[in-house]
Amino acid sequence: MAELPFAPMPRKRRQRRPPPSLPASPTIGPSIPQSDLFTGARTATRHVLTYLDTVSLGLGIVNMRSLRGDDGPDGYLYHVTTRTELETIQARGTVLFSARAPLVLTERNGVPAWLADMMDITEPDGGQGDVPVIFRVKRFAIDGLVENDPDRTRRYGVSFYLLTGVAGQD
């Protein structure tokens, strides 16, 4: 008869040794937790513009005869200036403004009153530089950068705005 193979002997379970303890890190002082950079307090800085590109604004000259006082508002805001100032703006390619000296804008129905007031103040000297010129800009391009001008609005009875360049709060 053939011999039977030996039955495997049960293995002894090894007892696990605890891992060696790591030496404690030296402490230099009181531990100050680092603040999370993404959830920190946000500063309330507002982006301020000082100029706008005339091409992106859709700056265009308007014929004075085409504007009437009974016209309602449209998709543009208007500014009345002199020919020399308009030529400077066109040569530079930008409309400059600041919070201290903002550009004054109005809706279409405010232009005739503003133009009449400007004609009363301006003394014609025979030069072409003092000729009033009206230009318009696309309203949606600057809507967040304008503030109401209550003084001119009250004086003329039509909405006037100041282009301050301060982007509104979101």
C-alpha positions as a printed Julia matrix, in Angstrom:
170×3 Matrix{Float64}:
   0.0     0.0     0.0
   1.14    3.43   -0.65
   1.96    5.84    2.01
  -0.28    8.72    2.62
   1.18   12.18    2.38
   1.57   14.08    5.55
  -1.22   16.42    6.38
  -0.05   19.99    6.39
   0.67   21.29    9.81
  -1.25   24.42   10.81
   1.0    27.45   10.73
   1.55   29.52   13.75
   0.24   32.97   13.4
   2.85   35.57   13.84
   2.07   38.28   16.21
   2.36   41.65   14.67
   4.85   43.96   16.17
   3.68   47.49   16.75
   5.26   49.93   14.32
   8.14   51.84   15.75
   6.98   55.15   17.13
   8.17   58.17   15.24
  10.02   60.81   17.15
   7.88   63.83   17.91
   8.56   66.82   15.71
  10.09   69.71   17.51
   7.69   72.54   18.23
   8.96   76.02   17.61
   6.07   77.98   18.94
   2.31   78.03   18.99
   0.93   76.47   15.87
  -0.99   78.95   13.67
  -3.21   77.29   11.12
  -2.79   78.53    7.56
  -5.88   80.17    6.16
  -7.49   78.75    3.07
  -6.62   80.92    0.1
  -9.86   80.19   -1.73
 -12.29   80.94    1.08
 -10.54   83.98    2.49
 -12.19   87.34    2.73
 -12.5    89.05   -0.62
 -11.71   92.68   -0.87
 -14.41   94.9    -2.25
 -12.27   96.47   -4.95
 -14.17   97.64   -7.96
 -12.62   97.66  -11.4
 -12.26  101.17  -12.74
 -11.83  101.98  -16.42
 -10.3   105.24  -17.66
 -10.84  104.93  -21.39
 -12.92  103.02  -23.92
 -12.12  102.07  -27.49
 -14.23  104.03  -29.97
 -14.67  101.03  -32.27
 -16.09   98.8   -29.53
 -18.39  101.62  -28.42
 -19.77  102.05  -31.9
 -19.03  105.77  -31.75
 -20.83  107.58  -34.54
 -21.6   111.17  -35.48
 -25.28  112.09  -35.54
 -26.88  114.67  -37.8
 -28.43  117.42  -35.64
 -31.43  117.72  -37.92
 -32.4   114.1   -37.38
 -33.01  114.55  -33.64
 -36.28  115.87  -32.26
 -37.37  116.51  -28.71
 -40.34  114.15  -28.92
 -38.25  111.13  -29.93
 -38.15  108.42  -27.31
 -35.08  106.64  -26.0
 -33.25  104.2   -28.25
 -30.26  101.87  -27.91
 -27.74  104.72  -27.77
 -26.52  107.4   -25.39
 -25.54  110.79  -26.81
 -22.9   113.41  -26.02
 -22.75  116.99  -27.32
 -19.26  118.39  -27.84
 -17.3   120.64  -30.2
 -15.74  119.6   -33.49
 -12.17  119.99  -32.17
 -12.88  117.72  -29.19
 -14.47  115.12  -31.45
 -11.48  115.21  -33.81
  -9.19  114.64  -30.82
 -11.25  111.63  -29.75
 -11.22  110.2   -33.27
  -7.46  110.73  -33.66
  -6.73  109.09  -30.31
  -9.18  106.25  -30.93
 -10.41  106.27  -27.35
 -12.89  108.11  -25.19
 -11.07  109.27  -22.04
 -12.92  109.93  -18.8
 -12.39  109.8   -15.08
 -14.44  109.78  -11.91
 -13.47  113.43  -11.33
 -14.34  114.56  -14.86
 -16.85  112.03  -16.18
 -18.26  112.15  -19.66
 -21.87  113.37  -19.64
 -24.34  111.35  -21.71
 -28.06  111.58  -22.32
 -30.81  109.77  -24.13
 -31.98  110.9   -27.55
 -34.78  113.15  -26.24
 -32.29  115.11  -24.08
 -30.04  116.18  -26.95
 -32.1   119.16  -28.26
 -32.25  120.82  -24.84
 -28.53  120.24  -24.25
 -27.7   121.52  -27.72
 -29.82  124.66  -27.23
 -28.11  125.32  -23.89
 -24.68  124.86  -25.5
 -25.57  127.23  -28.35
 -26.58  129.92  -25.8
 -23.27  129.62  -23.96
 -20.97  129.32  -26.97
 -20.09  132.54  -28.74
 -19.45  131.97  -32.41
 -16.04  133.31  -33.42
 -16.28  132.22  -37.02
 -14.03  129.17  -36.52
 -15.14  125.64  -37.29
 -13.68  124.34  -33.99
 -16.56  125.64  -31.88
 -19.28  124.07  -34.01
 -21.35  121.7   -31.84
 -21.22  118.04  -32.8
 -23.3   115.16  -31.47
 -21.93  111.67  -31.2
 -23.54  108.54  -29.88
 -22.3   105.32  -28.28
 -23.99  101.95  -27.93
 -25.8   101.87  -24.64
 -25.28   98.17  -23.91
 -21.5    98.6   -24.21
 -21.38  101.09  -21.32
 -24.54  100.36  -19.35
 -22.64   99.03  -16.33
 -20.21  101.98  -16.33
 -22.68  104.86  -16.08
 -24.35  106.48  -13.1
 -27.41  108.7   -13.0
 -26.78  112.45  -13.0
 -29.58  113.84  -10.83
 -28.6   117.52  -11.27
 -28.83  117.62  -15.06
 -31.81  115.28  -15.04
 -33.69  117.69  -12.78
 -32.59  120.76  -14.79
 -33.53  119.41  -18.22
 -36.31  117.0   -17.25
 -34.64  114.18  -19.21
 -32.39  111.34  -18.03
 -28.68  112.24  -17.97
 -25.81  109.94  -17.07
 -22.17  110.22  -16.04
 -19.66  107.81  -17.55
 -17.51  107.23  -14.47
 -15.98  103.93  -15.52
 -16.72  102.19  -12.24
 -18.13   98.75  -12.93
 -21.3    98.12  -10.95
 -21.49   95.55   -8.15
 -22.44   92.07   -9.35
